[in-house]
Amino acid sequence: MIRAVVLAFATLALASCGGSGGSAGGSHNISGAGATFPASIYQKWSEGYRGAAKVGLNYQAIGSGGGIKQIKAGTVDFGATDKPLKADELAKAGLYQFPTVIGGVVPILNVEGLQPGQLKLTGALLGDIYLGKVKTWNDAAIAAVNPGVKLPATPITVVHRSDGSGTTFLFTTYLSGQNAEWKAKAGASDAISWPTGLAGKGNDGVAAFVKQTAGSIGYVEYAYAKQNGASYAQMQNKAGSFVAPNAANFAAAAEGADWARAPGNYLLLLDQPGANAWPITGATFILVHKDAADAGVLQGVLKFFDWAYANGDQAAAQLDYVPLPAAVKDLVRKQWASELKAGGKPVWPAK
């Protein structure tokens, strides 16, 4: 379902906007590509912005790795990634990044007899499942965390991403912090050599594989879990509490985020303290060139996200993303004014 929505969105945007094509003065129809994690909210914002500004957005949800490659190559106006680039990599590529919303990565299940949220997992146990060490749903290690829950003897099928993915980066970075063997054998990146399992393209592909595969487990951004009606696991957080994935718990994980002290806006929100913090929480980011070839194109991108910052919080909350605090949005706007240029001249505020 999600895949159909995202593809329909991209097709509609292309049809209504005529694709990407440069035009100064802010009338440029915006093109972007990258993370599937925020595709649902970018679609929603696009609908509102098209009505308000008569400017369209063509966003291709191809995965964070693809978004990074395309903005570096200059084939899109912006790239989108859930794997933030560190300050040195940004400088080397001549890029700048800023956050848009916060969300959560969620283990989803297709296990007969288990209701949403009934199963509890720890980070170490989730790592062992993805290593292929825990092979059935009634394994003693799972039973020990779930006393009183009737667990079937069904074999576990692991589902993971096939493409370069910021969702994978968040998931594997979290596992690396929880499971030493996972860190040593698989590691943390947007694309790894998976020890076992089936591969699906995009959050939508993972969700589809889990839905059609009995006994499976996968990981997706929460909007995909919710809109697919997927069963999910509770996760044990740093405080030792087992918590469910929802916007309030994603917000709890982001409470202590200090964006002002994050070089290049590089900030991870994994395994944060707090009784209700969801442990696999992360922001999603936009990448643009620091010194653009076309002022109007860069201004068009910034105008879109400025509008989203001002008008998009309700839509984000409805899709269970967490909007950025007003102070963080103001910080980002100040960065636009001081750091972004075209031909060496500031592009923000746009006139």
N, C-alpha and C positions, 0 to 999 in steps of 0.2 A: 504493500500500500504506500509506504513512505517513498519507495523508489519511484512509483508512478507519479506521486505528487511532485518530487524533485525534478524528474525529467519533464513533466508537463510544465513546470515553472520555467525551466530553461528554454523550452520550446516557445512558450508564450512570450517570454521576454524577447527572444530573438525576432519573433514575428511582429511584435508590436513596436520594437525599438529599431529594427533594422540592423541589429548587431552593434558592434563597437565601431566608432568612427570619430576621429578627433574633431572638436569644435570648441573654440575658445568662448569665454563668456558664460560658461556654466550650463549650456544647453546640450552638452555632450551626454550621450546615453552611456551609462557606466558599464564596464565589463570587469568581472572578477572571477576568480577560480580558486578552489582549494577545499578546505575542511568540510566534511559532511556533518560534523558535530553541530554547527550553527545554521545549517541550510534552512531549517524550518523557520527560524526567526528572521533570517535575511529575506526569505520569501514574503513573510508577513510585513516587514518593513517596506519592502519594495512596492507592495500593493498600496500602502498608505502614501508613500512618497510619490508614486506615479500620479495619484489623485491630487496631491498638494502642489507638486512642482512640475508636473507634466514631463518628468524625466524617468526613463526606464532603466532597469538593471538587468543585465544578463549575467547570472551567476551560475557557474558550472561546478557542481559538487563532485569533485574528482579526487578528494583526499588532500591532506595537508602537504604531503610530499610533492604532489602535482602543483599545488598552489605556489609553493616556494620556488619550484623550477620555473613556472610561468612568469612570475613577477621578476625573477632574476633575468629571464630572457626578454622581458619587456613586451610580451604578447598579450598582457592584460593590464588594466588600470590599477588593480590591486590584487594581492594574493591574500589568502586566508589560511591560518594555521592554528592548531591547538598545541603544537610544539613550538613554544617561543624560541626565537633565535637569541643567542647570547650576544652581548655588546660587541665583541670582537668580530663575530660573523656578520653582524649587521654592518659594521664599519667597512669590512672587506668588500661587501656586496653593494655598498652605497644605499642601504635600506634603513627605514625607520619602521617601528612597530608600535601599535597601541591596542589595548584590550577593548572589547565591545560588550560582552556579557559573560556570566559565569554559569557553569552547569556541572553535571555529575556524570561520571562513567559508572555503569551499573551492570553487574552480572545478571544475565537473564537465563531462564531455564525452560526446558520442556521435559518435565518429569511427571509422569502420571501419579496422581494422588497428592501432589504437593501444591498447596495454595500459594498465591503471591505473598511473599514475606514470611512464609512458614519456615523455610530453611535458613539456617544461620551459618555463616562462614567467617573464618579468620583470614587475614592476609597470607599467613604461612600456609594454611590449608589450600587456599585458592592457588597459590604457587605450585603446590604438590599436584593438584588436579591438572594444571596446565603443563607440568612436566611429564604427565602420564603415569605418575607413581600411584595415584589413587584412581582405581580403574572402574569401580562400581559405586552406585549411589548408596549402598548399604555398607560401604567400607567402614571399618572400626573408627577410623579417624574422623569421618563425617558424623557417625553415630555419637561419638564422644562429645561433640559440640551441640548435638541435637537430641538430648535425652527425651524419651517419650514420643518422638516423631516416628511414624511408620515409614521406613525407607525401603524402596524396592531394590531388588538385586540387579536392576537394569544397568548394562554397561554405560559408562560415560563417554560421550563423544564431545570433544573439545572443538569449538568454532572460533576462528580468529580472522583477522583482516589479511587480505592478499595484497593490498596496496600500501604505499607509504602513508602513514596515518598518525595524526596527532593524538587521536583517541588511543591508538596503540602505544604511543610514547607515554601518555599519562598512565595507562594500565601497567605497562612493563616497568616503568620507573617506580610505581607503587609496589609491585611485586618484588622488585630488587631491594627495596627497603625493608621488606617483610620476610624474605626467604633467601637465605645465603646461597643455597644451591641454585636457585633460579638466577640469582645475580651472576654466579660463576659460569653457569652453562648457557644461559640465554641472554641475560643482560637487559639493558634499557635503551630503546631507540624507537623511531617511528617505523622501522622495518627490521625484523630480526629473522634468524633461522629458527623456526618453531619446532619444538621437540616432537609435537604430535598434532593431529587434528585436521579439520576441514577449513578451507579458506574462502571467505566471502568478500566481495568488493564493496567498500563503503559500509557505514553503519547500517544502511538498508539491506545490504547483502548478508551481513552477519545476522540481522534480525530475521531475514527470510529463511536462512539455513536452520536457525534454531527452531523456528516455527514448524518446519517440515521434517525435523529430525528428532525422533523420540530418544530421550535420554541425553539430550545435548545441553551444553552450557556455552554461552558466548558473552561478549561485553559490548555495550553500545551506549551512546549518549542517552540520557534519560527520556528525552522527547520521543525517541524511536521506541523505547520500551513502552512508554505510556500510550502512544498512538497505535501501537500494534497489539495492545492488551497483553503484553508478555508478562509471564510470571518472573519474579525477581527474588534475589536473596538479600537478607539483611547482612550487613557487614559489621564486624567488631572494629571500633575506632580506637584511637590512641588512648582515650580515657577508659577503655575496657568495656564500653557500652555497645550493645548491638543496636544498630540504628537502621531505619528504612531510608531509601532514597526519596527525597522530596526537596522542594525549593527552600523550605525553612532550614533544612539540615545542610544544604549547599551553602546557604547564607551564613550559617554558623561556622562553617569551615573558612569562610572568607573574612570573618570579623577582624582578625588580627593582621590582615594584609597591609603592608607598608609600601605602597606604590611609589611614594616619594623617594624611597631609598633603594629602588630597584633599577640598577643600571640598564638602560635600553628597554625598560619595562619588562625585564625578564623576571617572572615571579611564578613559582609553583605553589599550589594550595593543597598538596597531598599530605595525608596523615596529620592534620592540624589538631591542636588541643581543643578541648571543649566537649562537654558531655553529649551534645547532639550533633557534632560535626561529622558529615559524611566523609569517609577517608579518601575517596577517589574523586576529588573535586578539582576543577581547573577552569581557568579563563580561556577564552578563544580570542585570537589576535588578527589584526589587519596589517599587511605589509605594503608599503609604498616606497617609491624612490625619494631619497632626501633632496635631490636636486633634479626636478622633473624636466623633461624635454618640452612639455606643454603645460603652461600655467593653468589654462582652462580645464584640462583633463584632471589634474591633481585637485584643483578647487572643486570640481564636480564630485569627486570621491569624498572630499572633506565635508562638503555641503550635505551629502547624503547621510553621513554618519553623525554630523552635527544635528541634523533633523531627527535622526533615530535617538540620539542622546536626549533630545528635548521632548520627543513625542512617542517614543517606543517602549517605555517601561511597562505599560499595561499589557501590551502584546507579548513582551518577553515573559512577564509573570504568568500569563495565561498558558504559555507553553512550558512552564516550569523551569525557565532560565531565571537567573538572579541578575537584575539590573545593577550596573555599577553605581556606587554612591555618588552623589552630586559633587563631592569634593574631588573624586577621582576624575570625573568628566571635566571639571574645570582645570585640573592639572594637565590633562591630555590636550585640551584646547590651547593652553599656554605653550605646550610643547610644539603644537602645530605652528604657532606664531613665531617661535624662536628657532625651530630646527628645520622647517620645510621651506624649500625655495624652488624657483624655476629660473634658470639663467642667472643664478646667484641672487635673485630678488625674492623677498618674502611673498608667500601666496595667501597667507591667512592673517587677519580676517579677509575673506574674499569680498571684493567690491561688486 
